[in-house]
Amino acid sequence: MCNQTAPVLRTLLVDDNSCFLKALTGMLLLEPRLAVIGYALSGEEAVRRTLALNPDLVLMDISMPGLNGLDATRIIKAQPQSPRIIIVTLSNDELLATAARYANADGFISKTEVSTELLPLIWQICPHPEETETRTEMLITSPEFPGPASAHVMP
């Protein structure tokens, strides 16, 4: 659920690669409508941090030690008023994109596309903060699930 009162989207970053987290944080800090409110290095920690911090958006890696990102996504999305979750992974494999969709992820993007495609994907999934008052009336509808070569919203 997108935050309806804050002027920014509160974002939790989940990845076991601290270098990627640092780079992603630097990129997101340039976007004034996003605030990075926390980090998690595993799926278990992602579930705990999501419940504790109540983010609007979670950017989740798949491959992590212990609970993987897909299983963490399933657990988080089963909670009432769950955040939007975008799977951010090294692979743009169609099977992983399909698995992300079945885990109830809201989007999927390859790490190689983050610098150009992540922000448009975020704003497609969760409208700009000044538009959040209409969020409950909006349903994500997208054409047939696109191939793995591009970032996309899950149907």
DSSP file (Angstrom, degrees, kcal/mol; ACC not computed):
  #  RESIDUE AA STRUCTURE BP1 BP2  ACC     N-H-->O    O-->H-N    N-H-->O    O-->H-N    TCO  KAPPA ALPHA  PHI   PSI    X-CA   Y-CA   Z-CA
    1    1 A M              0   0    0      0, 0.0     2,-0.3     0, 0.0    83,-0.2   0.000 360.0 360.0 360.0 134.4    0.0    0.0    0.0
    2    2 A C        -     0   0    0     81,-0.1     2,-0.2     1,-0.1     7,-0.1  -0.594 360.0-102.0 -79.8 139.3    1.4    3.4   -0.9
    3    3 A N        -     0   0    0     -2,-0.3   129,-0.1     1,-0.1    -1,-0.1  -0.416  30.4-163.9 -64.1 129.3    1.6    5.8    2.0
    4    4 A Q  S    S+     0   0    0     -2,-0.2    -1,-0.1     1,-0.1   129,-0.1   0.545  81.0  36.5 -94.9  -8.6   -1.3    8.3    1.8
    5    5 A T  S    S+     0   0    0      3,-0.1    -1,-0.1   127,-0.1    -2,-0.1   0.732  94.9  81.8-116.3 -29.6    0.1   11.0    4.2
    6    6 A A  S    S-     0   0    0      2,-0.1     4,-0.0     1,-0.1     0, 0.0  -0.487  71.8-133.8 -80.9 148.9    3.9   11.2    3.7
    7    7 A P  S    S+     0   0    0      0, 0.0     2,-0.3     0, 0.0   123,-0.2   0.541  88.1  48.6 -78.4  -4.6    5.3   13.3    0.9
    8    8 A V  S    S-     0   0    0    121,-0.1     2,-0.6   120,-0.1    26,-0.2  -0.902  88.0-108.1-131.3 159.9    7.7   10.5    0.0
    9    9 A L  E     -a   34   0A   0     24,-3.0    26,-2.6    -2,-0.3     2,-0.5  -0.803  33.5-135.0 -87.0 121.1    7.6    6.8   -0.6
   10   10 A R  E     -a   35   0A   0     -2,-0.6    46,-2.3    24,-0.2    47,-2.0  -0.671  29.3-162.9 -79.4 120.5    9.2    5.0    2.3
   11   11 A T  E     -ab  36  57A   0     24,-3.5    26,-2.7    -2,-0.5    27,-1.0  -0.904  18.0-160.5-120.9 132.5   11.5    2.3    0.8
   12   12 A L  E     -ab  38  58A   0     45,-2.5    47,-2.6    -2,-0.4     2,-0.5  -0.928  14.6-150.5-106.4 130.4   13.2   -0.8    2.2
   13   13 A L  E     -ab  39  59A   0     25,-2.3    27,-2.0    -2,-0.5     2,-0.5  -0.881  11.8-171.3-105.2 131.2   16.1   -2.2    0.3
   14   14 A V  E     +ab  40  60A   0     45,-2.8    47,-1.7    -2,-0.5     2,-0.3  -0.963  28.3 119.8-128.5 115.0   16.8   -6.0    0.5
   15   15 A D        -     0   0    0     25,-2.2    25,-0.1    -2,-0.5    49,-0.1  -0.922  53.9-136.9-167.5 145.1   19.9   -7.5   -0.9
   16   16 A D  S    S+     0   0    0     47,-0.3     2,-0.8    -2,-0.3    25,-0.1   0.457  86.6  87.2 -86.7   0.1   22.8   -9.6    0.5
   17   17 A N     >  -     0   0    0      1,-0.2     4,-2.2     2,-0.0     3,-0.2  -0.863  59.3-168.5-102.5 104.8   25.3   -7.6   -1.6
   18   18 A S  H  > S+     0   0    0     -2,-0.8     4,-2.3     1,-0.2    -1,-0.2   0.820  86.3  57.7 -65.4 -30.5   26.3   -4.5    0.4
   19   19 A C  H  > S+     0   0    0      2,-0.2     4,-2.2     1,-0.2    -1,-0.2   0.914 108.2  46.5 -64.9 -41.2   28.0   -2.9   -2.6
   20   20 A F  H  > S+     0   0    0     -3,-0.2     4,-3.0     2,-0.2     5,-0.3   0.915 111.0  52.4 -66.3 -41.5   24.8   -3.1   -4.6
   21   21 A L  H  X S+     0   0    0     -4,-2.2     4,-2.5     1,-0.2    -2,-0.2   0.908 110.0  48.9 -59.5 -41.2   22.8   -1.7   -1.6
   22   22 A K  H  X S+     0   0    0     -4,-2.3     4,-2.2     2,-0.2    -1,-0.2   0.923 113.7  45.7 -65.1 -44.4   25.2    1.3   -1.4
   23   23 A A  H  X S+     0   0    0     -4,-2.2     4,-2.0     2,-0.2    -2,-0.2   0.916 114.0  48.5 -65.6 -43.1   25.0    2.0   -5.2
   24   24 A L  H  X S+     0   0    0     -4,-3.0     4,-2.7     1,-0.2     5,-0.2   0.900 110.0  52.3 -64.7 -40.5   21.2    1.7   -5.2
   25   25 A T  H  X S+     0   0    0     -4,-2.5     4,-2.3    -5,-0.3    -1,-0.2   0.930 107.9  51.7 -60.2 -45.3   20.9    4.0   -2.2
   26   26 A G  H  X S+     0   0    0     -4,-2.2     4,-0.5     1,-0.2    -1,-0.2   0.901 111.7  46.8 -58.7 -41.6   23.1    6.6   -3.9
   27   27 A M  H >< S+     0   0    0     -4,-2.0     3,-1.0     1,-0.2    -1,-0.2   0.924 113.1  48.0 -66.4 -44.1   20.8    6.4   -7.0
   28   28 A L  H >< S+     0   0    0     -4,-2.7     3,-1.7     1,-0.3     6,-0.3   0.790  99.8  66.8 -70.4 -27.3   17.6    6.6   -4.9
   29   29 A L  H 3< S+     0   0    0     -4,-2.3    -1,-0.3     1,-0.3    -2,-0.2   0.742  92.5  62.8 -64.5 -21.1   18.9    9.6   -2.9
   30   30 A L  T << S+     0   0    0     -3,-1.0    -1,-0.3    -4,-0.5    -2,-0.2   0.612  89.8  77.2 -77.0 -12.1   18.8   11.6   -6.1
   31   31 A E    X   -     0   0    0     -3,-1.7     3,-1.8    -4,-0.2    -1,-0.1  -0.876  67.5-162.2-102.6 108.0   15.0   11.1   -6.2
   32   32 A P  T 3  S+     0   0    0      0, 0.0    -1,-0.1     0, 0.0    -3,-0.0   0.661  86.0  63.1 -67.2 -14.8   13.3   13.5   -3.7
   33   33 A R  T 3  S+     0   0    0    -25,-0.1   -24,-3.0   -23,-0.0     2,-0.4   0.404  97.3  68.8 -90.2   4.2   10.1   11.5   -3.7
   34   34 A L  E <   -a    9   0A   0     -3,-1.8     2,-0.4    -6,-0.3   -24,-0.2  -0.951  59.2-170.1-121.8 142.9   11.8    8.4   -2.3
   35   35 A A  E     -a   10   0A   0    -26,-2.6   -24,-3.5    -2,-0.4     2,-0.7  -0.990  19.2-140.3-130.7 124.5   13.2    7.8    1.2
   36   36 A V  E     +a   11   0A   0     -2,-0.4   -24,-0.2   -26,-0.2     3,-0.1  -0.752  25.7 174.2 -81.7 115.8   15.3    4.8    2.0
   37   37 A I  E     -     0   0A   0    -26,-2.7     2,-0.3    -2,-0.7   -25,-0.2   0.523  55.7 -17.7-103.8  -8.1   14.2    3.9    5.5
   38   38 A G  E     -a   12   0A   0    -27,-1.0   -25,-2.3     2,-0.0     2,-0.3  -0.986  51.7-126.5 178.4 173.2   16.1    0.7    6.0
   39   39 A Y  E     -a   13   0A   0     -2,-0.3     2,-0.3   -27,-0.2   -25,-0.2  -0.937  10.3-167.1-134.7 153.6   18.0   -2.3    4.7
   40   40 A A  E     -a   14   0A   0    -27,-2.0   -25,-2.2    -2,-0.3     3,-0.0  -0.989  10.0-163.6-140.8 142.8   17.8   -6.1    5.0
   41   41 A L  S    S+     0   0    0     -2,-0.3     2,-0.3   -27,-0.2   -27,-0.1   0.399  75.2  29.2-105.6   0.1   20.5   -8.6    4.0
   42   42 A S  S  > S-     0   0    0     22,-0.1     4,-2.1     1,-0.1     5,-0.1  -0.955  82.4-106.4-151.0 167.0   18.3  -11.7    4.0
   43   43 A G  H  > S+     0   0    0     24,-1.2     4,-2.1    22,-0.6     5,-0.2   0.893 119.0  52.4 -64.5 -40.0   14.7  -12.8    3.4
   44   44 A E  H  > S+     0   0    0      1,-0.2     4,-2.1    23,-0.2    -1,-0.2   0.928 111.2  46.6 -61.7 -44.4   14.2  -13.3    7.1
   45   45 A E  H  > S+     0   0    0      1,-0.2     4,-3.1     2,-0.2     5,-0.3   0.863 108.0  57.5 -66.6 -34.9   15.4   -9.9    7.9
   46   46 A A  H  X S+     0   0    0     -4,-2.1     4,-2.4     2,-0.2    -1,-0.2   0.914 107.1  47.9 -60.8 -43.3   13.3   -8.4    5.1
   47   47 A V  H  X S+     0   0    0     -4,-2.1     4,-2.1     2,-0.2    -2,-0.2   0.948 115.1  44.9 -63.1 -48.3   10.1   -9.9    6.7
   48   48 A R  H  X S+     0   0    0     -4,-2.1     4,-2.1     1,-0.2    -2,-0.2   0.930 115.2  46.8 -61.3 -46.7   11.1   -8.6   10.2
   49   49 A R  H  X S+     0   0    0     -4,-3.1     4,-3.1     1,-0.2     5,-0.4   0.863 110.0  53.7 -66.7 -35.8   12.1   -5.1    8.9
   50   50 A T  H  X S+     0   0    0     -4,-2.4     4,-2.0    -5,-0.3    -1,-0.2   0.931 111.3  45.3 -63.9 -44.2    8.9   -4.8    6.8
   51   51 A L  H  < S+     0   0    0     -4,-2.1    -2,-0.2    -5,-0.2    -1,-0.2   0.877 119.4  42.4 -65.8 -36.5    6.7   -5.5    9.8
   52   52 A A  H  < S+     0   0    0     -4,-2.1    -2,-0.2    -5,-0.2    -1,-0.2   0.879 124.6  31.7 -77.7 -38.8    8.7   -3.1   12.0
   53   53 A L  H  < S-     0   0    0     -4,-3.1    -3,-0.2    -5,-0.2    -2,-0.2   0.671  85.9-146.2 -97.9 -19.4    9.2   -0.2    9.5
   54   54 A N     <  -     0   0    0     -4,-2.0   -44,-0.1    -5,-0.4    -3,-0.1   0.946  26.2-167.2  52.0  57.8    5.9   -0.5    7.5
   55   55 A P        -     0   0    0      0, 0.0   -44,-0.2     0, 0.0     3,-0.1  -0.273  27.1-139.5 -71.2 161.5    7.5    0.7    4.2
   56   56 A D  S    S+     0   0    0    -46,-2.3    28,-2.4     1,-0.3     2,-0.3   0.753  89.4  25.1 -83.5 -29.6    5.5    1.7    1.1
   57   57 A L  E     -bc  11  84A   0    -47,-2.0   -45,-2.5    26,-0.2     2,-0.4  -0.997  62.6-163.0-142.1 137.9    7.8   -0.1   -1.2
   58   58 A V  E     -bc  12  85A   0     26,-2.5    28,-2.7    -2,-0.3     2,-0.7  -0.993   7.6-157.4-122.7 128.2   10.3   -2.9   -0.9
   59   59 A L  E     -bc  13  86A   0    -47,-2.6   -45,-2.8    -2,-0.4     2,-0.5  -0.930  27.1-169.5-103.3 112.0   13.0   -3.5   -3.5
   60   60 A M  E     -bc  14  87A   0     26,-2.7    28,-3.0    -2,-0.7   -45,-0.2  -0.893  19.9-148.4-119.6 125.3   13.8   -7.2   -3.1
   61   61 A D        -     0   0    0    -47,-1.7    28,-0.2    -2,-0.5     3,-0.1  -0.456  11.4-147.0 -75.8 159.7   16.6   -9.4   -4.4
   62   62 A I  S    S+     0   0    0     26,-0.3     7,-2.9     1,-0.2     2,-0.9   0.895  78.8  63.0 -92.0 -53.9   15.8  -13.1   -5.1
   63   63 A S        +     0   0    0      5,-0.2   -47,-0.3     6,-0.1    -1,-0.2  -0.635  66.9 133.3 -87.1 103.9   19.0  -14.9   -4.3
   64   64 A M        -     0   0    0     -2,-0.9   -22,-0.1     2,-0.2   -23,-0.0  -0.967  59.9 -89.6-142.6 156.2   20.0  -14.6   -0.7
   65   65 A P  S    S-     0   0    0      0, 0.0   -22,-0.6     0, 0.0     2,-0.3  -0.333  97.0  -0.2 -65.6 151.0   21.1  -16.9    2.0
   66   66 A G  S    S+     0   0    0    -24,-0.1     2,-0.3   -23,-0.1    -2,-0.2  -0.543 130.9  24.3  73.5-133.8   18.4  -18.5    4.1
   67   67 A L  S    S-     0   0    0     -2,-0.3   -24,-1.2     1,-0.1   -23,-0.2  -0.503  87.1-136.0 -66.3 121.1   14.9  -17.4    3.1
   68   68 A N     >  -     0   0    0     -2,-0.3     4,-2.4   -25,-0.1     5,-0.2  -0.250  22.2-102.5 -78.0 170.1   15.1  -16.3   -0.6
   69   69 A G  H  > S+     0   0    0     -7,-2.9     4,-2.1     1,-0.2    -7,-0.2   0.799 118.2  54.6 -64.4 -31.7   13.4  -13.1   -1.9
   70   70 A L  H  > S+     0   0    0     -8,-0.3     4,-2.2     2,-0.2    -1,-0.2   0.926 111.3  44.3 -68.8 -43.9   10.5  -14.9   -3.5
   71   71 A D  H  > S+     0   0    0      2,-0.2     4,-2.1     1,-0.2    -2,-0.2   0.897 113.5  51.0 -67.2 -38.8    9.5  -16.7   -0.3
   72   72 A A  H  X S+     0   0    0     -4,-2.4     4,-2.7     1,-0.2     5,-0.2   0.900 108.7  52.9 -62.9 -39.4   10.0  -13.4    1.7
   73   73 A T  H  X S+     0   0    0     -4,-2.1     4,-3.1     2,-0.2     5,-0.2   0.927 107.3  51.1 -61.5 -45.4    7.7  -11.7   -0.8
   74   74 A R  H  X S+     0   0    0     -4,-2.2     4,-1.0     1,-0.2    -1,-0.2   0.920 112.4  46.5 -57.6 -45.0    5.0  -14.3   -0.3
   75   75 A I  H  < S+     0   0    0     -4,-2.1     3,-0.4     2,-0.2     4,-0.4   0.934 115.3  45.2 -64.5 -46.7    5.1  -13.9    3.4
   76   76 A I  H >< S+     0   0    0     -4,-2.7     3,-1.6     1,-0.2    -2,-0.2   0.924 111.3  51.9 -64.4 -44.9    5.1  -10.1    3.2
   77   77 A K  H 3< S+     0   0    0     -4,-3.1     5,-0.2     1,-0.3    -1,-0.2   0.694 100.1  64.8 -68.7 -16.9    2.3   -9.9    0.6
   78   78 A A  T 3< S+     0   0    0     -4,-1.0    -1,-0.3    -3,-0.4    -2,-0.2   0.621  86.7  92.2 -77.6 -12.3    0.2  -12.2    2.9
   79   79 A Q  S X  S-     0   0    0     -3,-1.6     3,-0.8    -4,-0.4     2,-0.1  -0.504  91.4 -98.2 -79.9 149.1    0.1   -9.5    5.5
   80   80 A P  T 3  S+     0   0    0      0, 0.0    -1,-0.1     0, 0.0    -2,-0.1  -0.406 106.6   9.9 -63.9 143.9   -2.7   -6.9    5.5
   81   81 A Q  T 3  S-     0   0    0      1,-0.1    -3,-0.1    -4,-0.1    -4,-0.0   0.899  90.8-174.6  52.7  47.9   -1.8   -3.6    3.9
   82   82 A S    <   -     0   0    0     -3,-0.8    -1,-0.1    -5,-0.2    -5,-0.1  -0.324  22.9-108.9 -70.8 154.6    1.4   -5.0    2.5
   83   83 A P        -     0   0    0      0, 0.0     2,-0.2     0, 0.0   -26,-0.2  -0.263  37.0 -91.7 -74.8 168.0    3.8   -2.8    0.6
   84   84 A R  E     -c   57   0A   0    -28,-2.4   -26,-2.5   -83,-0.2     2,-0.4  -0.597  45.0-154.8 -71.9 143.2    4.5   -2.8   -3.1
   85   85 A I  E     -c   58   0A   0     -2,-0.2    21,-2.7   -28,-0.2    22,-1.2  -0.988  12.9-169.4-129.4 127.1    7.4   -5.2   -3.9
   86   86 A I  E     -cd  59 107A   0    -28,-2.7   -26,-2.7    -2,-0.4     2,-0.5  -0.969  20.7-136.6-112.1 125.2    9.6   -5.0   -6.9
   87   87 A I  E     -cd  60 108A   0     20,-2.7    22,-2.5    -2,-0.5     2,-0.5  -0.701  20.4-171.1 -79.4 126.0   12.0   -7.9   -7.4
   88   88 A V  E     + d   0 109A   0    -28,-3.0     2,-0.3    -2,-0.5   -26,-0.3  -0.964  20.8 154.6-122.1 110.9   15.4   -6.7   -8.4
   89   89 A T  E     - d   0 110A   0     20,-2.1    22,-2.9    -2,-0.5    23,-0.3  -0.898  54.4-114.4-139.8 163.2   17.7   -9.5   -9.5
   90   90 A L  S    S+     0   0    0     -2,-0.3    22,-0.3    20,-0.2     2,-0.3   0.850  96.5  66.1 -64.7 -34.8   20.8  -10.2  -11.6
   91   91 A S        -     0   0    0      1,-0.1    -2,-0.2    18,-0.1    18,-0.1  -0.608  56.4-164.9 -93.7 147.1   18.9  -12.4  -14.0
   92   92 A N        +     0   0    0     -2,-0.3    58,-0.1    18,-0.1     2,-0.1  -0.071  40.1 153.0-112.7  32.3   16.1  -11.3  -16.4
   93   93 A D     >  -     0   0    0      1,-0.1     4,-2.1    56,-0.1     3,-0.3  -0.363  48.9-135.3 -63.6 133.6   15.1  -14.9  -16.9
   94   94 A E  H  > S+     0   0    0      1,-0.2     4,-2.3     2,-0.2     5,-0.2   0.840 104.3  57.3 -61.5 -34.7   11.5  -15.4  -17.9
   95   95 A L  H  > S+     0   0    0      2,-0.2     4,-2.4     1,-0.2    -1,-0.2   0.895 107.6  47.4 -65.3 -38.7   11.1  -18.2  -15.4
   96   96 A L  H  > S+     0   0    0     -3,-0.3     4,-2.5     2,-0.2    -2,-0.2   0.889 110.3  52.4 -68.2 -38.2   12.2  -16.0  -12.5
   97   97 A A  H  X S+     0   0    0     -4,-2.1     4,-1.9     2,-0.2    -2,-0.2   0.907 111.2  47.2 -62.4 -40.6    9.8  -13.2  -13.7
   98   98 A T  H  X S+     0   0    0     -4,-2.3     4,-2.3     2,-0.2    -2,-0.2   0.911 111.0  51.2 -66.7 -42.3    7.0  -15.8  -13.7
   99   99 A A  H  X S+     0   0    0     -4,-2.4     4,-1.3     1,-0.2    -2,-0.2   0.887 108.6  52.6 -61.4 -38.8    8.0  -17.0  -10.3
  100  100 A A  H  <>S+     0   0    0     -4,-2.5     5,-2.4     2,-0.2    -1,-0.2   0.906 107.8  51.1 -63.1 -41.3    8.0  -13.4   -9.0
  101  101 A R  H ><5S+     0   0    0     -4,-1.9     3,-1.6     1,-0.2    -2,-0.2   0.924 109.6  49.6 -61.7 -44.1    4.5  -12.9  -10.4
  102  102 A Y  H 3<5S+     0   0    0     -4,-2.3    -1,-0.2     1,-0.3    -2,-0.2   0.725 104.6  58.6 -69.4 -20.6    3.3  -16.1   -8.6
  103  103 A A  T 3<5S-     0   0    0     -4,-1.3    -1,-0.3    -3,-0.2   -26,-0.2   0.433 121.4-111.4 -83.1   0.6    4.9  -14.8   -5.4
  104  104 A N  T < 5 +     0   0    0     -3,-1.6   -19,-0.2     1,-0.2    -3,-0.2   0.689  59.2 163.0  75.5  22.3    2.6  -11.7   -5.7
  105  105 A A      < -     0   0    0     -5,-2.4    -1,-0.2    -6,-0.2   -19,-0.2  -0.396  37.3-142.3 -65.0 150.6    5.5   -9.3   -6.5
  106  106 A D  S    S+     0   0    0    -21,-2.7    48,-2.2     1,-0.2     2,-0.3   0.638  76.0   3.2 -90.0 -16.8    4.2   -6.1   -8.1
  107  107 A G  E     -dE  86 153A   0    -22,-1.2   -20,-2.7    46,-0.3     2,-0.3  -0.982  57.1-148.6-162.3 167.7    7.2   -5.7  -10.4
  108  108 A F  E     +dE  87 152A   0     44,-1.9    44,-1.9    -2,-0.3     2,-0.3  -0.994  19.1 167.4-146.9 134.3   10.4   -7.3  -11.7
  109  109 A I  E     -d   88   0A   0    -22,-2.5   -20,-2.1    -2,-0.3     2,-0.2  -0.994  31.8-122.1-150.2 143.8   13.6   -5.8  -13.0
  110  110 A S  E >   -d   89   0A   0     -2,-0.3     3,-1.9   -22,-0.2     4,-0.4  -0.598  26.4-124.1 -80.0 145.5   17.1   -6.9  -13.8
  111  111 A K  G >  S+     0   0    0    -22,-2.9     3,-0.8     1,-0.3     4,-0.4   0.784 111.3  65.1 -60.8 -26.1   19.9   -5.2  -11.9
  112  112 A T  G 3  S+     0   0    0    -23,-0.3    -1,-0.3   -22,-0.3     3,-0.1   0.693 105.9  43.5 -69.8 -16.6   21.4   -4.3  -15.3
  113  113 A E  G X>>S+     0   0    0     -3,-1.9     4,-3.2     1,-0.1     3,-0.9   0.414  83.9  99.6-105.5  -1.2   18.3   -2.2  -16.0
  114  114 A V  H <>5S+     0   0    0     -3,-0.8     4,-1.5    -4,-0.4     5,-0.5   0.884  77.4  55.7 -56.7 -44.1   18.1   -0.4  -12.6
  115  115 A S  H 345S+     0   0    0     -4,-0.4    -1,-0.2     1,-0.2    -2,-0.1   0.788 124.0  22.7 -64.8 -26.9   19.8    2.8  -13.6
  116  116 A T  H <45S+     0   0    0     -3,-0.9    -2,-0.2    -4,-0.1    -1,-0.2   0.721 132.5  31.5-109.0 -27.2   17.4    3.4  -16.5
  117  117 A E  H  X5S+     0   0    0     -4,-3.2     4,-1.9     2,-0.1    -3,-0.2   0.611  94.4  79.9-112.3 -14.0   14.2    1.5  -15.7
  118  118 A L  H  X<S+     0   0    0     -4,-1.5     4,-2.9    -5,-0.5     5,-0.2   0.952  93.9  46.9 -66.4 -49.8   13.7    1.4  -12.0
  119  119 A L  H  > S+     0   0    0     -5,-0.5     4,-2.4     1,-0.2     5,-0.2   0.926 112.8  48.6 -61.7 -45.2   12.2    4.8  -11.4
  120  120 A P  H  > S+     0   0    0      0, 0.0     4,-1.3     0, 0.0    -1,-0.2   0.903 113.2  49.8 -59.2 -37.2    9.7    4.6  -14.2
  121  121 A L  H  X S+     0   0    0     -4,-1.9     4,-2.1     2,-0.2    -2,-0.2   0.920 109.2  51.1 -66.0 -43.2    8.7    1.2  -12.9
  122  122 A I  H  X S+     0   0    0     -4,-2.9     4,-3.4     1,-0.2    -1,-0.2   0.941 111.8  46.4 -58.0 -48.0    8.3    2.5   -9.3
  123  123 A W  H  < S+     0   0    0     -4,-2.4    -1,-0.2     1,-0.2    -2,-0.2   0.730 110.6  53.8 -72.7 -20.0    6.1    5.4  -10.5
  124  124 A Q  H  < S+     0   0    0     -4,-1.3    -1,-0.2    -5,-0.2    -2,-0.2   0.864 117.0  37.3 -74.8 -37.2    4.0    3.0  -12.6
  125  125 A I  H  < S+     0   0    0     -4,-2.1    -2,-0.2     1,-0.3    -3,-0.2   0.885 132.3  22.4 -81.7 -41.3    3.4    0.7   -9.6
  126  126 A C  S  < S-     0   0    0     -4,-3.4    -1,-0.3    -5,-0.2     6,-0.1  -0.965  89.2-127.8-131.4 113.9    3.0    3.4   -7.0
  127  127 A P        -     0   0    0      0, 0.0     5,-0.1     0, 0.0    -3,-0.1  -0.022  42.1 -72.8 -61.4 164.2    2.0    6.8   -8.1
  128  128 A H    >   -     0   0    0     -5,-0.2     3,-2.8     1,-0.1     4,-0.3  -0.207  51.6-108.2 -52.0 145.3    3.9   10.0   -7.2
  129  129 A P  G >  S+     0   0    0      0, 0.0     3,-1.4     0, 0.0     4,-0.2   0.820 119.5  58.2 -50.4 -36.3    3.3   10.9   -3.6
  130  130 A E  G 3  S+     0   0    0      1,-0.3     3,-0.2  -123,-0.2    -2,-0.1   0.656 107.8  49.0 -71.0 -11.2    1.2   13.9   -4.5
  131  131 A E  G X  S+     0   0    0     -3,-2.8     3,-1.7     1,-0.1    -1,-0.3   0.352  78.8 102.7-103.8   4.8   -1.1   11.5   -6.4
  132  132 A T  G X   +     0   0    0     -3,-1.4     3,-1.8    -4,-0.3     4,-0.4   0.706  62.5  75.9 -68.0 -18.9   -1.5    8.9   -3.6
  133  133 A E  G 3  S+     0   0    0      1,-0.3    -1,-0.3    -3,-0.2     3,-0.2   0.766 100.5  44.2 -63.9 -20.9   -5.0   10.0   -2.6
  134  134 A T  G X> S+     0   0    0     -3,-1.7     3,-1.3     1,-0.2     4,-0.7   0.389  85.2 101.1 -98.6   3.0   -6.3    8.3   -5.7
  135  135 A R  G X4 S+     0   0    0     -3,-1.8     3,-1.2     1,-0.3    -1,-0.2   0.860  75.5  56.9 -58.2 -39.5   -4.2    5.1   -5.1
  136  136 A T  G 34 S+     0   0    0     -4,-0.4    -1,-0.3     1,-0.3    -2,-0.1   0.750 106.7  50.5 -67.6 -20.7   -7.0    3.1   -3.7
  137  137 A E  G <4 S+     0   0    0     -3,-1.3     2,-0.4    -4,-0.1    -1,-0.3   0.594  96.3  87.3 -88.7 -11.5   -9.1    3.7   -6.8
  138  138 A M    <<  -     0   0    0     -3,-1.2     2,-0.4    -4,-0.7     0, 0.0  -0.739  55.5-169.9 -94.8 134.2   -6.3    2.6   -9.1
  139  139 A L        -     0   0    0     -2,-0.4     2,-0.7     2,-0.0    -3,-0.0  -0.966  29.3-117.3-116.3 138.4   -5.7   -1.0  -10.1
  140  140 A I        +     0   0    0     -2,-0.4     2,-0.5   -15,-0.1   -15,-0.1  -0.637  40.0 173.2 -75.9 117.3   -2.6   -2.0  -12.0
  141  141 A T        +     0   0    0     -2,-0.7    12,-0.0     0, 0.0    -2,-0.0  -0.995   2.1 170.0-124.7 129.0   -3.7   -3.3  -15.3
  142  142 A S        -     0   0    0     -2,-0.5     3,-0.1     1,-0.1    10,-0.0  -0.934  35.9 -99.8-134.6 157.9   -1.1   -4.2  -17.8
  143  143 A P  S    S-     0   0    0      0, 0.0    -1,-0.1     0, 0.0     0, 0.0  -0.049  76.1 -42.0 -63.6 178.7   -1.1   -6.0  -21.2
  144  144 A E  S    S-     0   0    0      1,-0.2     0, 0.0    11,-0.0     0, 0.0  -0.085  86.9 -78.7 -42.7 140.2    0.0   -9.6  -21.4
  145  145 A F        -     0   0    0     -3,-0.1    -1,-0.2     1,-0.1     9,-0.1  -0.210  57.2-129.2 -48.6 118.5    3.0  -10.2  -19.2
  146  146 A P        -     0   0    0      0, 0.0    -1,-0.1     0, 0.0     6,-0.1  -0.210  27.1 -89.2 -72.4 165.0    6.0   -8.9  -21.2
  147  147 A G    >   -     0   0    0      1,-0.1     3,-1.0     4,-0.1   -54,-0.1  -0.081  43.6 -98.0 -66.0 172.1    9.1  -10.9  -21.9
  148  148 A P  T 3  S+     0   0    0      0, 0.0   -38,-0.1     0, 0.0    -1,-0.1   0.543 104.9  85.1 -74.7  -6.6   12.1  -10.8  -19.5
  149  149 A A  T 3  S+     0   0    0    -40,-0.1     2,-0.3     2,-0.1   -56,-0.1   0.562  91.2  45.2 -76.5  -5.6   14.1   -8.2  -21.4
  150  150 A S  S <  S-     0   0    0     -3,-1.0     2,-0.2   -58,-0.1   -42,-0.1  -0.944  88.3-101.5-136.5 157.6   12.4   -5.3  -19.8
  151  151 A A        +     0   0    0     -2,-0.3     2,-0.3   -38,-0.1   -42,-0.2  -0.513  53.1 173.6 -70.3 142.6   11.3   -4.1  -16.4
  152  152 A H  E     -E  108   0A   0    -44,-1.9   -44,-1.9    -2,-0.2     2,-0.3  -0.997  36.6-110.0-155.8 158.2    7.6   -4.6  -16.0
  153  153 A V  E     -E  107   0A   0     -2,-0.3   -46,-0.3   -46,-0.2   -47,-0.1  -0.663  41.5-116.5 -83.3 139.2    4.6   -4.5  -13.7
  154  154 A M              0   0    0    -48,-2.2    -1,-0.0    -2,-0.3   -14,-0.0  -0.590 360.0 360.0 -77.1 138.6    3.1   -7.8  -12.7
  155  155 A P              0   0    0      0, 0.0    -1,-0.1     0, 0.0   -13,-0.1   0.508 360.0 360.0 -70.3 360.0   -0.4   -8.4  -14.0
